[in-house]
Amino acid sequence: MRTRLFLLFFSSVCAVTAVYANMRQRWQVDRYPSYFPQSVPGTTVDSEDLNFICDLAYEGDADWSEMQKRGCNVRALYAITTKIERGVALEFILPSEDPVTVFINGEKVKVDSREIVMTDTTRRAYRLSEVCHFCGSKPSRLYSASFDGKLRAGRNEIEVQYRQPYSFYETAYGYFKTSEWLNSFEYELWPLRSWEVSPGFKMNIRVQLQRPGWLKRITTDSKLECSGENLQIPTHFKLPPQSTSENNFESWIKQNTRTDVKLNRRNEADQAIFTTTMTENFPDRLACIVQSD
């Protein structure tokens, strides 16, 4: 009799705990996309190379101390032609306070970083989640890396190196169940439309993604899916961090269409290499999801 009562009590506790576990909110950590906003008058962009070296997708129960370590090391390289020598003042926007390194024609330049003060409209439009109470305010912050330099007459290269942390969306969780996640990152391409783009413009995208160990690779492997988002941006629209227009800004972010980006994959030992090339008809945003599948 005591045994049956104990089993009944234990089952009830497990049931209540399971229900409680599934009643909690999903964990969702949204990060801003990164981008290179303003143009330089009298210059032409010949090409853009975006290289992402990305960590293995996070798996396991929600652990913010481990989750925030995952992301991509990014190298954005712009080939620019100008007819005359000129000084420039440029700015790069990113969601991380980690150091940003900039080279102009191979020469390292000084970078001044600061946090951007945003409006509530901006935060809402970038769909920042309020679910992530456990991770503090860092995921909802945006930073500016500004720098001065000199462009010579002819071809120039501007290279920006930085860290892009992953966004996370919990797709499954519960009692006696390990959480499942979508890891993702985004890069805004639309600011490039304010530049003059050469007729033969090419945007080369390369993502180097870490693969699991060879034993685990028998049943699962790293997977990358990217899409191009078209955001229907009004031509008069200001850059997002300074936006104060309630209707225009929020509708701008929400009204978007997606198209799949076809990626070529090859495996090199413990790395999966994904590549694609776009022309001047590039989308407004590159959005990529990293998984182990």
C-alpha positions in Angstrom: 0.0 0.0 0.0 2.8 2.4 0.9 4.6 1.5 -2.3 1.5 2.3 -4.4 1.0 5.6 -2.5 4.6 6.6 -3.1 4.4 5.8 -6.8 1.2 7.8 -7.0 2.8 10.7 -5.2 5.9 10.5 -7.4 3.8 10.4 -10.6 1.8 13.4 -9.5 5.0 15.4 -8.8 6.4 14.5 -12.2 3.2 15.4 -13.9 3.0 18.8 -12.2 6.7 19.5 -12.9 6.3 18.5 -16.5 3.3 20.8 -16.9 5.2 23.6 -15.1 8.3 23.1 -17.4 6.1 23.4 -20.5 4.3 26.5 -19.2 7.4 28.7 -19.2 8.1 31.0 -22.1 10.3 30.0 -24.9 13.8 31.5 -24.7 14.4 33.9 -27.6 17.4 36.2 -27.9 17.3 38.5 -30.9 20.4 40.4 -32.1 20.5 43.3 -34.5 22.0 42.8 -38.0 25.3 44.5 -38.7 25.9 46.8 -41.6 28.0 49.5 -43.3 25.6 52.4 -43.6 26.6 55.6 -45.5 28.0 56.2 -48.9 30.9 58.3 -50.1 30.0 60.8 -52.9 31.9 60.3 -56.1 32.9 56.7 -55.4 31.8 53.4 -57.0 31.6 50.1 -55.2 33.1 47.3 -57.5 32.6 44.4 -55.1 31.8 43.3 -51.6 33.2 40.1 -50.0 31.4 38.9 -46.8 33.3 36.1 -45.0 31.8 34.5 -41.9 33.7 32.0 -39.8 31.0 30.5 -37.6 30.9 28.4 -34.5 29.0 25.1 -34.1 25.3 25.6 -33.5 24.5 25.7 -29.8 22.7 22.7 -28.5 21.4 21.7 -25.0 19.5 23.3 -22.2 19.3 27.0 -21.9 22.6 28.3 -20.5 23.2 31.9 -21.3 26.9 31.9 -20.1 27.6 29.3 -22.9 25.1 30.6 -25.5 26.6 34.0 -25.7 30.0 32.5 -26.7 28.6 31.3 -30.0 28.7 33.4 -33.2 30.7 34.3 -36.2 34.0 36.1 -36.8 33.2 38.4 -39.8 35.4 40.0 -42.4 33.6 42.5 -44.7 35.8 43.7 -47.6 34.6 46.5 -50.0 36.5 47.3 -53.2 35.8 51.0 -54.0 37.0 53.2 -56.9 37.3 57.0 -56.7 38.6 59.4 -59.3 40.4 61.7 -56.9 42.2 61.3 -53.6 39.9 62.2 -50.7 39.4 61.9 -46.9 36.5 59.9 -45.6 34.6 59.5 -42.3 32.8 56.2 -42.2 30.7 54.2 -39.6 30.0 50.5 -39.1 27.0 49.3 -37.1 27.0 46.1 -35.1 25.3 44.4 -32.2 28.5 43.7 -30.2 30.7 45.8 -28.0 33.7 43.6 -29.0 36.6 45.4 -30.7 36.2 46.3 -34.4 39.3 46.3 -36.6 39.4 48.4 -39.8 42.0 48.5 -42.6 42.0 50.9 -45.5 44.3 49.7 -48.3 46.0 47.3 -45.9 46.7 50.0 -43.3 45.1 49.7 -39.9 43.1 52.8 -38.9 41.9 54.0 -35.5 38.3 53.1 -34.6 36.1 54.9 -32.1 33.3 52.8 -30.7 30.2 53.9 -28.8 26.8 52.6 -27.9 24.0 54.0 -30.0 21.0 55.5 -28.1 17.9 54.2 -29.8 14.3 55.0 -29.7 11.7 52.5 -28.4 10.4 52.4 -32.0 13.7 51.1 -33.2 13.8 48.4 -30.5 10.2 47.3 -31.3 10.8 47.3 -35.1 13.8 45.1 -34.7 11.5 42.7 -32.8 13.8 42.5 -29.7 12.4 39.9 -27.3 11.4 40.7 -23.8 11.5 37.0 -23.0 15.2 37.1 -22.4 15.2 38.5 -18.8 18.0 36.1 -17.8 20.6 37.6 -20.3 20.5 41.2 -19.2 20.4 44.1 -21.6 23.3 43.3 -23.9 21.3 41.6 -26.7 19.2 44.7 -27.1 22.1 47.1 -27.6 23.6 48.5 -30.8 27.1 49.9 -31.3 28.8 52.3 -33.8 32.4 51.9 -34.9 33.4 55.1 -36.6 36.7 55.8 -38.4 38.5 58.3 -40.6 40.8 57.5 -43.5 42.1 58.5 -46.9 41.1 57.0 -50.2 43.6 57.3 -53.1 42.6 58.0 -56.7 41.7 54.6 -58.3 40.9 51.4 -56.6 40.7 51.1 -52.8 39.9 48.4 -50.3 38.1 48.9 -47.0 38.1 45.9 -44.6 36.1 45.6 -41.4 36.6 42.7 -39.0 34.3 42.1 -36.0 32.3 39.6 -34.0 28.6 38.8 -34.8 26.9 36.9 -31.9 24.2 34.4 -32.7 20.5 35.0 -32.2 18.7 32.1 -30.6 15.1 30.8 -30.9 14.1 27.8 -28.8 12.0 25.4 -30.9 11.4 22.7 -28.3 11.8 22.3 -24.5 10.2 20.5 -21.6 10.7 18.1 -18.7 13.0 15.2 -19.5 13.7 16.8 -22.9 16.8 18.7 -24.1 16.0 22.1 -25.6 16.3 22.5 -29.4 17.5 25.8 -31.0 17.7 27.8 -34.1 20.9 29.8 -34.1 21.0 32.6 -36.6 22.8 35.8 -37.8 21.8 38.6 -40.1 23.6 41.2 -42.3 21.9 44.3 -43.7 22.7 44.7 -47.4 20.3 47.6 -48.3 22.6 50.4 -47.1 24.8 49.6 -50.1 22.0 50.9 -52.4 23.0 54.4 -51.3 26.3 53.9 -53.0 27.0 54.0 -56.7 27.4 50.4 -57.8 29.5 49.4 -60.8 27.8 47.5 -63.7 29.9 44.5 -63.0 29.3 44.5 -59.3 29.7 41.2 -57.4 28.8 40.3 -53.9 30.7 37.2 -52.8 29.4 35.5 -49.6 31.3 32.7 -47.9 30.3 31.0 -44.6 32.8 28.6 -42.9 30.8 26.6 -40.4 32.3 24.3 -37.8 31.1 20.7 -37.9 30.6 18.3 -35.0 33.2 15.6 -34.2 33.6 12.7 -36.6 31.7 10.2 -34.4 28.7 12.5 -33.9 28.9 13.3 -37.6 27.6 9.8 -38.4 24.1 10.8 -37.4 24.1 14.6 -37.5 26.0 17.4 -39.3 26.1 21.2 -39.4 23.5 22.8 -41.7 23.2 26.3 -43.0 20.1 27.8 -44.6 20.1 31.4 -45.8 17.4 33.6 -47.3 17.3 37.1 -48.8 14.7 39.4 -47.3 13.2 42.3 -49.2 12.0 44.9 -46.8 10.2 47.4 -49.1 12.2 50.3 -47.8 11.0 53.8 -48.7 13.7 55.7 -50.5 13.4 58.7 -48.1 13.8 56.5 -45.1 16.5 57.4 -42.5 18.9 54.8 -41.1 17.2 52.6 -38.4 19.1 53.8 -35.2 17.9 57.4 -35.6 14.3 56.5 -36.7 11.4 58.1 -34.8 8.6 57.5 -37.3 6.2 55.0 -35.7 4.2 53.9 -38.7 6.9 53.9 -41.4 9.6 52.2 -39.4 7.6 49.4 -37.9 5.8 48.6 -41.2 9.1 48.7 -43.0 10.5 45.9 -40.9 7.3 43.8 -40.9 6.5 44.0 -44.6 9.1 41.8 -46.1 9.3 38.8 -48.5 11.8 36.0 -48.4 13.6 34.1 -51.1 15.9 31.2 -50.5 19.6 31.8 -51.2 21.1 28.9 -53.1 24.4 27.9 -51.4 27.2 25.7 -52.7 28.6 23.4 -50.1 31.8 21.6 -49.7 33.3 19.8 -46.7 36.9 20.3 -45.6 37.6 18.0 -42.6 35.9 19.6 -39.6 34.6 22.6 -41.6 31.6 23.0 -44.0 32.2 25.8 -46.6 29.1 27.5 -48.1 29.5 30.0 -50.9 27.3 32.1 -53.2 27.7 35.1 -55.5 25.1 37.9 -56.0 25.0 40.7 -58.6 23.6 44.2 -58.2 20.1 42.7 -57.7 21.0 41.7 -54.1 18.3 41.5 -51.4 17.9 44.0 -48.6 19.0 41.6 -45.9 20.9 38.3 -45.6 19.5 36.1 -42.9 21.1 32.7 -42.1 20.0 29.9 -39.8 22.7 27.5 -38.3 21.6 24.1 -37.1 22.9 20.6 -36.4 20.6 18.2 -38.2 
